[in-house]
Amino acid sequence: MKLLANQYDQESLASIGANAAQLIKELNYQELGQHFGYALSFGKEPSVVIQEQIASCLSQQGSNESLLKSSNPTVAVKYFKSNDTNLFALVECKFPLGNKGGMLAEFIVTNKGPDKYVSLEQIS
């Protein structure tokens, strides 16, 4: 998803992360995939791979685990130091899963010329 020039600050990126986290909690994988893609989809439909990854994370926590709709995921924004890899920022969304742990969705903001883009990098 291409960012607007006024969406590079920490508050705006955190808001994007919170919106993405809400899509995950709503199990709206189609919209999540359309907006952010998925770096690890390897040519498959992003929404299908996102759903598979989330299901895998939940099953690793125990078959009764689900995303806690009543709890709020935490969102953190971290900026990369200037680099040659075009990495600008990382937006982490951490989802609690009862007392057994959690799930992490990582969004990467990259530079392409003067523009910045955010994409779903990994779910673990």
N, C-alpha and C positions, 0 to 999 in steps of 0.2 A: 504494500500500500504506500503510495507516494504521500509524503508529509507536506503540509503547507509550511511556509517559512516561519510562521508563528507557533509551530508545534514542536520545536526542538528543545524547549526548556523542560525542567524536571516535572513541573506541575502538569504540563500538557502530555508528556510521555506517560506519566503515572495515570492520567485519565484514560489514555488509550489502553494501557494495561488493564485498568479496572473494567473498561468496556469489553475487552477480550475475555477477561475472567468471567464476566457475566454471561457471555455467549457459551463458554465452556460449562458453567453451572446450569444453563438452560438446555444443554446438550444440542446446541444449534451449530453442529459441525459444518453444515453447508455454508452458512454465512461466515463462519470463522475462516474456512478454507478460501472463500471468495475474496475476503478482505486481506488476509495475511499470507495465503499460500502455506506451504509446509516444506521446509528445506529438505526433510528426510523422506519425501514422498516418492522419490526416484521414478518419476514418470507416471505414477499412479494418481488417481483422483485424490487431491489433498484431503477432502472431507472424509473419505473412507479411511485413509491412513491415520488421520487424527483420531477418529473414532476407535480404530484398532489399538492405537498407542494408549489412549485413555483406558480402554477396557483392560489392556495388559497391565497397566499400573495398578488399577483397582483390584485385579485378580491377584497380583503379587501381595497386596495388603490383606487379602482374605476375601472369600467369595461374597461375604455380606457387606463389604465396604462399598460406599457410594459417595459421590461428592456431597458434602454436607450443605444442602441448600440454605440452611439457616445461618451458617457461619460465613464470614467474609474472608476471602483470600487476602493475603498481604501482598502488596505490590511495592517493589523496590526498583529504583532507576540508578544505574551506574554508568558512568562515562568512561570510555577508553582514552588513554593518552594518545596524542597525535601519532598516527602510524601509517604504514604503507599498504595496509590490508583493507582500507576503506571502512573499518569498523568505527562507529561513532558512539553507540550506546547499547546497553543491555537493559531490558525490562524483564524483571523476574516476577512471576505470579505464583505464590505458594498457596496450595490448597490443603487445609487440614483434613485428615481422614481419621476421625475419632481419636482414640488414644494410641493408634498403631503407627502413626507417621503422617506422611503427606505426599502430595504430588506437586511437581514443579513444571511450569510452562515458561519457556524462555523465548523472548522476542528480541531480535537483533535489529538495530538501526544501522544502516550502511550509507555511505556516501557514493553517489554516482554523479561525478561532475559537481555542479552546484546543487543538485537535488539530494534529498535524503529519503530512504525507503525503510519501512519496518516490515519484518516478516517473522513468522513463527519458525523458530530454529529447532527446538527440541521439546519433547515432553518426557519427563522421567519421574 
